[in-house]
Amino acid sequence: MRSGGDAGHARRMTDIALAAKERQTWWATGFALIYDTTLRPGEVFGMSRRRSELLREARGRTLEIGAGTGLNVPHYPKDVTELILTEPDPSMYRKLRRRAAGRATVVAAPAERLPFADGSVDTVVSTLVLCTVSEPRATLGEIRRVLRPGGRLLLIEHVRAHGRVLAGVQRLLRGPWASFARGCRCDQETEEILRAAGFETDLRPARWRAMPPVVAPLVVGRAVPTPAP
């Protein structure tokens, strides 16, 4: 009887896992479909301008991690001699390829395992990505690895709020928000993670207007790897 009960329990657990995977696959497709529409108010009320201002600093061979649907693509300057966009999510990847056609090379790769040689890019770009990658420190290690000497990381990331009330709301909604936003950690202390990973930062606070308060606090700027000892 116990063996049969164990087998029944195993089947139920398998069914639950498969159902969860099906929901995740469904929502991955749905999230990609609504992504641009959901972000449009924020783009209109300042994010598009902020992308453009930041990406003016991109130079040489430029790699963008987690490029999503390609909202940064129109903002890259002529000083970018080669543009490479990575995106691991299949639904996002399909939209990205269409938007970037003729303007960039698109690679299906996770930020934690970049398929590029050491010291092979001049600029890395990360916008609203470090909060979502499964291993932020591994991602930053990969960024350090692929950057040439003198290269830099340009970033826009939302972060944990400084105010106690909003930080408390972020902490309270961390789980539900991550489920909705495909793993996004709304209260991540990104600047601290950057420093711990060996980057010197030049970041300024900003606000993502017309978006939910839990993701409104931003940091914008650049980071460079500290020299190896």
FENLIN-V206872 format. One record per residue. PHI is phi in radians with two decimals (none if undefined). D_CENTER is the distance of its C-alpha to the mean C-alpha in Angstrom with 2 decimals. Layout:
phi = [PHI PHI]
d_center = [D_CENTER D_CENTER]
This chain:
phi = [none -1.12 -1.08 -1.12 -1.12 -1.08 -1.13 -1.11 -1.08 -1.08 -1.13 -1.11 -1.10 -1.12 -1.08 -1.11 -1.10 -1.16 -1.12 -1.11 -1.12 -1.11 -1.11 -1.10 -1.12 -1.06 -1.25 -1.04 -1.17 -1.12 -1.10 -1.10 -1.18 -1.68 -1.00 -1.10 -1.12 -1.11 -1.49 -0.99 -1.00 -1.12 -1.11 -1.13 -1.66 2.24 -1.19 -1.05 -1.08 -1.13 -1.03 -1.07 -1.11 -1.19 -1.31 -1.03 -1.49 -1.19 -2.44 1.11 -1.32 -2.04 -2.06 -1.86 -1.62 0.91 -1.26 1.06 -1.62 1.60 -1.13 -1.40 -0.92 -1.16 -1.69 -1.30 -1.47 -1.21 -1.19 -1.40 -1.44 -2.61 -2.05 -2.12 -2.05 -1.94 -2.77 -1.49 -1.37 -1.02 -1.20 -1.13 -1.00 -1.10 -1.19 -1.09 -1.05 -1.15 -1.24 -1.65 -0.93 1.42 -2.05 -2.74 -1.58 -1.94 -2.18 -1.46 -2.64 -1.35 -1.15 -1.32 -2.49 -1.48 -1.51 -2.33 -1.24 -1.00 0.98 -1.95 -2.30 -1.60 -2.39 -2.02 -2.08 -2.41 -2.16 1.02 -2.10 -1.08 -1.32 -1.91 -1.08 -1.20 -2.33 -0.99 -1.21 -1.12 -1.10 -1.17 -1.11 -1.17 -1.10 -1.00 -1.13 -1.48 -1.28 -1.30 -0.97 1.54 -1.32 -2.60 -1.78 -1.82 -2.57 -2.24 -2.43 -1.56 -2.45 -1.10 -1.21 -1.40 -1.24 -1.13 -1.16 -1.16 -1.06 -1.16 -1.14 -1.03 -1.11 -1.13 -1.70 -0.93 -1.17 -1.03 -1.14 -1.08 -1.14 -1.24 -1.72 1.00 1.61 -1.12 -1.70 -1.26 -2.03 -1.27 -1.59 -1.12 -1.10 -1.13 -1.13 -1.05 -1.13 -1.13 -1.53 1.58 -2.01 -1.57 -1.99 -2.29 -2.12 -2.11 -1.30 -2.63 -2.33 -1.51 -1.27 1.17 -2.14 -0.96 -0.96 -1.14 -2.01 -1.22 -1.19 -2.17 -2.15 -2.35 2.68 -2.41 -2.51 -2.23 -1.11 -1.28 -1.04 -1.13 -1.16]
d_center = [49.32 46.63 45.44 45.27 43.41 40.87 40.44 40.04 37.42 35.50 35.68 34.44 31.46 30.71 31.05 28.69 26.03 26.52 26.36 23.08 21.66 23.15 21.64 18.14 18.76 20.25 17.48 14.81 17.12 17.85 14.36 13.75 17.17 16.74 13.22 14.70 17.69 15.98 14.10 17.29 19.04 16.36 16.40 20.20 20.49 18.75 15.09 16.32 18.66 16.17 14.01 17.41 18.65 15.83 15.78 19.54 19.11 17.59 20.43 21.64 19.66 16.04 13.05 9.67 7.02 5.05 7.45 7.96 11.51 11.94 12.37 12.30 14.96 18.02 17.33 17.62 21.06 23.88 23.49 20.74 23.04 20.66 17.21 15.19 12.10 10.52 9.33 10.65 11.29 14.82 15.01 12.06 13.44 16.83 15.98 14.09 17.23 19.48 17.88 17.62 21.06 23.19 20.70 18.31 18.14 15.63 15.03 14.06 12.60 10.18 8.56 11.16 13.92 13.89 17.19 18.29 21.18 21.34 21.53 20.90 18.55 19.19 15.88 12.24 9.74 6.24 5.88 4.39 1.15 4.67 6.04 5.22 6.18 9.95 11.15 9.63 13.01 13.30 10.16 11.76 15.00 14.04 12.99 16.38 18.11 17.32 17.88 21.49 23.65 23.06 19.56 16.74 13.09 12.35 9.75 9.39 8.03 9.97 12.17 15.33 18.18 21.21 23.68 25.06 25.31 21.77 20.46 22.85 21.63 18.01 19.48 21.66 19.08 16.42 17.50 18.12 14.90 12.92 15.34 14.86 11.12 10.53 10.05 8.34 10.40 11.87 14.04 12.12 14.11 11.57 14.44 16.61 14.25 14.05 17.83 18.45 16.72 19.14 17.59 19.63 17.80 18.97 16.97 18.43 17.90 17.33 17.19 15.26 18.51 19.46 16.63 17.25 18.34 16.17 13.05 15.32 15.35 13.17 13.47 13.71 15.13 15.29 15.65 18.05 19.00 22.25 25.12 25.99 29.17]
